[in-house]
Amino acid sequence: MNYKSKLQTQRFSSSSVAGRDFNEEMESDRGRAIHSPALRRLQQKTQVFPLETNAAVRSRLTHSMEVQQVGRYIAKQVLKVIDKQNLAEQYGLKGKFDGFISAVEIACLLHDVGNPPFGHLGEEAINKWAISSVVPIFVQNFGDACIDNAYVRDIKTFEGNAQGLRVLHSLQSLNLTYSQLACLLKYTGPACDTKPEQGSEFAYRQKKPGYYLSEKEIVDSINEALDIAPGCRFPLTYIMEAADDIAYCIADLDDALDKGLISVPELHGLIKHKWEKHCEAHFNDNSARSNAYLLDISQSALEKYHKAEFNKSHQYILSLRTRLINDLSEYATARYIDNHAAIFDGRFDEPLLKGNNEFAWATKTLKNIAVERVFSTKEVQRLEVKGFNIIVGLLNIYTPLLNLSGADFRTLIANKSIKGAPLESRLFQDLPGTNIRRYHLCMDQLTQRSELNDNLELLELYYRARIVIDYVSGMTDHFALSEYRELTAIS
């Protein structure tokens, strides 16, 4: 187990600055990430409440900053244990602590850049459109047999994690190190593959798509360079995932309190009720510490709530959050160390926060409360329906560009317009130059590969559909709403 094989400085394109060590290259990755437009857009992408005007309520950016802090803490704790055990040199980590921590931090900061407007319902909207509108275009052009084609299966499966890799590597061309990109590969299977059966070797690591076929080349390069076996993860990814889970378990309830959707007494009562119900079902009489865990934390928070003269709700959630973050981070650290070999190899097929104990069940209890009392509220559900219709509506507006033949679309690119297609000519003007350049690059590469001649037109339509998906999924909530209103003449 030697991290020298994992913590590498190699990039897809060679760096213009030679001679930098791993720590310095990670600092370069930090600069590239911080200045990325994809990161800035997260400030206007929803966490729970779409189109929120209250700046205190979390956006994807503020959530990612919280995840970054937790990830940094866990990474430092892991290295502290390794150093205390005098194993840093044996593990190839001596002199790489700063880069190790930075890689985790930046992965945490970038983990949501592929998420579309309006959260997970935005993902569902893109998938619905792809199945109902894009797949029939493939069938019309290439026959019923194309439904089983890997690229057709791929295009109808949008996933924020896979899109994140595409944004950072293919669209923004940040040229991050392979180690930094590997941190972000939370799932390890391509979008075209079927979900593995429960209990199979990769059931957890491949429960969602990890990447699109459009990024297969970079994923293969990463796996080869960092000695990652097929279907396996990069070790630091487990820390990024745990940090996200920890930050997320309390954030939605915090926002719900801030918006007045739930009161502290209501929240405290729900925590007490659900925790006691869980203990009856899962903890035996000898697990007194487990039985008392979340109740002790919430009771302490309630006492501070009653003592506070001002901003009482803040005192409750602050106390709850501080203790949980500290405890869950320590638990994640212990799990990383206890399963170090399997995690290093990427074979560990579960998250760090899993387990039949007070820590895992505390996060599950809080998430269940959020589902029942936050996501199910009329306000949130109506906003989600609104967002869903906006995304589907925008995608439908741009669908005529996919009904063109490949030759006509290339003419459209060359001339900026095409005779007999006034609508398509005008829609084309909206598409970002970055997306068109990526399409050009892909088509140039495909035409040079003679073995693809028979499938060239199908691949052309695949990459053309990606232009539309990339454009709409990259929008912020507010921009998507304004574009939808503008293009549909809805005030």
Phi, psi and omega in degrees: 000100183227118184289353177299332179282342183258319184268084186249162179258001185293141177235164178298318172246136185301141178292145179283348179249117184267158170086006180278143177276182186298316180300319181291323178292325176292326176293324175295318177299322179299315179297318179297320181291312184300325183267009182282133175302327180299323178289318181298325181296339181295340180291343177239031172242141189289149165263303175231319188254099181299146174059030182288134179261344179283113185293343180284339179280140189294137165258178175298328181290312180294324175299315182296326177294322177293319177298320179302316181295317179294317179299319178299317182296314180297316180301317180294323179292319177300312181293327178297318179295314180299319180293319180296329179275003180058040182248001184301315181291318179299323180275002180072025183256352181299127181081004182240011183300314182299317180291322177302310181296317182296320179300319177294314181303311184289326174299318178297319182292328185261000192294341182251010186294342179269356182290137181280176173300150174066028168066213187291334176290334173297321175299315180298322180296317180296318180294320179297316179297317182299318181289318186275336186242322185275314181302318177300331177291320175298315181297318180299324184271329190232005176088165184299331184296337184289346179302328180273358179294140183300323182288329177288318176297324181294316187289340181265012181233088177273138178212134186300323179294316178295321180293329179299315177298319180296317180299311186289320184268309189275321186267308180278341179050051180288343179053048177291157177298155178301323180296320180292316178295322181298327178301332186271351183277080185292323177243151196246002181253156178286157183296336183282346182279153175282152180295131181293155180290149177301132180095351178285170187301324184247027187305319182275314184294342181235027180287341174228160177296137179262331181198161176267162176298334177296339179248015182299323182299314181291323179295317178298320180294318179298310183298321179290314184294326185256010177056050178259121182290156179306131178081358183262164182258167168274138188300322184290343178300326180298325179289316177302315180297316180297319179299319178296315180297320182292312181295325186286329190293337182247341188297317183295323178291324176300313180294322179296321175297317182297326180270357178078019179283340179210149179260164178300313178302321178295314181297316180298319178297320178294318178300313181298313182296311185289325179292316179296322178295321178293317182300321178299326185272333191237334184255136179275179186294340184272359183257056184300319180297318179296317181298327186267349194306294185289330177295319179297317181295313183290326179292320177297319178295321180294322178298320178292326176299315182290328181282333184292137178272328182230154175050050187299319180298322180298319181297322180295308185290327179296316179295316179299312184294315184300313181293317182295316180299316180297312183293315182291326177294319177295322179294316178298321178298313180298319180294322178298313182291318183293333181243032191302315183298313180293324179289318178302316179284346181080016183268348182293113191257049174198161179284160181295332183275001180285154177151158178264071183211178185297329183287311180296320183284336175295316179295320181293320179300313182293322178293322178296320177297318179298318179298317184284324189247352178245300183294336182270358180291151181300321181300311182293316183293323178292322176295322179293318177298318177300313179297319179302312182293326177295313182295312179298319180298316179296316180297320177296324179298322183270357180300326178307333178294335180273344178278347175292155172286161178301320180295318179295323180292322178293325175294320178299319179295318183291321187254355182068001175199166179215135182296136178083003179224065183296322179294312181298322179298321180285321177297324181300326182297339180282337188291135181296144179299327179300317181291321179293320178297321178295318176301313179303312183298315180297316181294323177298318180292321181293319182293342179274355181253102187297332182291348181261004186305320183291334182251011188298319182289325176295317178294326177298316179294323177301310182288334175290319176297325178298325178303312182294314180297316179299319182295308184288318182292338180276352181290153168279166179303312185291322179293319178300316179297315182292322178293319179297316178297317182297315186278342179253001180061031176264124182280000000 
